[in-house]
Amino acid sequence: MAKSLLIISRQSPWSGPGAREALDIVLAGGAFDLPIGLLYLDDGVFQLAASQDAKSLQQKDLSANLQALPMFGVEALFFCADSAAERGLDPGALSLEEAGPLTAGEITALIDRYDQVITL
C-alpha cells in the first residue's frame, strides 16, 4: 500500500517557486492515486485568496490548478484558520471552497495521520 503524503504549503503565491512546486507535487501524487493531502499554512493561505492579479506580478496564476485538484482525486484540502484570520482573509471568500479550516490542534492531529510530510 502506498504511503500517505501531506504537503504543507507555507509560501505566498508570489514569493518564489514554493507555491507552484507544492501544487505540482500534489497534482502528480493525485494523478498516481497516492493518498495525498494539502495544507495551506502561514502565508500559504494567500494562495486561496480570490481575485489575484498574477499578471501584474509577472507570475503564473495558480487558480486554475487549484480548481483541478478534485479532478485529480485530491480531496483532503485544508487551511489554517488562524493564518487566514491573521492575514485578514475571510474563510467564506476563499477561491477553493473544498478546503476546510483547521485550528492549531486539528493541524497537529492532521500531520500525525500522514506517513510523510513535505513542507514548502
HELIX and SHEET records of a PDB file:
HELIX    1   1 GLY A   18  ALA A   31  1                                  14    
HELIX    2   2 ASP A   42  LEU A   48  5                                   7    
HELIX    3   3 LYS A   55  LEU A   57  5                                   3    
HELIX    4   4 SER A   63  ALA A   68  1                                   6    
HELIX    5   5 LEU A   69  PHE A   72  5                                   4    
HELIX    6   6 ALA A   81  GLU A   86  1                                   6    
HELIX    7   7 PRO A   91  ALA A   93  5                                   3    
HELIX    8   8 ALA A  104  ARG A  113  1                                  10    
SHEET    1   A 5 GLY A 100  LEU A 102  0                                        
SHEET    2   A 5 ALA A  76  CYS A  80  1                                        
SHEET    3   A 5 ILE A  36  TYR A  40  1                                        
SHEET    4   A 5 LEU A   5  SER A   9  1                                        
SHEET    5   A 5 GLN A 116  THR A 119  1                                        
END                                                                             
